[in-house]
Amino acid sequence: MNSTKNLKLETDCYELLQRERQPHESVSQTVRRLVLDRPVLTAGELLEAMKPFEGIGAGRKRRRRATA
């Protein structure tokens, strides 16, 4: 079992968090989902986020049609 921490949230922050909760999702699961799914903000964060995809191509290469 994971250890727990008590947090104080301002009422408006708590209400925002409650609106984001999915059915049958704990507050911890909601926070984890929101934090891990956030968009990258810097080039360094983008590179870090892309590490699991290193060496994986985007699929078959397509040839461009020649334009007249």
N, C-alpha and C positions, 0 to 999 in steps of 0.2 A: 504494500500500500504506500502511496506517495504521502509525504508530509503535507501539511496545509498551513496557510498563512491567512490571518485576518486582515482585511483591507477596509479602509473607509473611502466611500465614494460620495461625491456630491449627488444630490437627488437627480439633477438633470442627466448626469453621467449614468447613473443606475437605470434611469428610464430608457436611455439610448441602448444600453446593454440588453435590457429586457426585450426591446423591440427587435433586436437582432437574434435572439434565441430561437432556435428551431424546436419543434415539438420533441419532447423526451431528451433534450440536450441540457446538460448541466451548465452552470455558469462558467466553470473551468473549460469545458469543451467549447463553449461559445468564444471565450477569450482566445483560446488556442487557435481556433479556426480563423478568427478575424486577424490575428497577428501573423499567422503563417501564410495566409492568403493575400496579404497586403501587397500592392504593387511595389516594385523596386524603385528606389528614389535616386540612386546614383549609378554610374557606370560600374563601379566596384561591386555594388549589390547585384547588378545584372549579371556580371561575370560569375559571381558566387552562385547565383540561382541557376545558371546554365551548366555548372559542373556535372550534374548527373547526366547531361545529354552529350558530353564530350565523346566524339567518335561516332555519333549516331547521325547519319545523313537525314536530309529532309525528304528522302524518297527518290523515285526515278527522276532523272534530269529530263527536262523537256526542251526540245529544240524550238527556237523561235522561228516563226515563219518569216521568210524574206519579204520585206515590204517593197513595193514598186516605187 
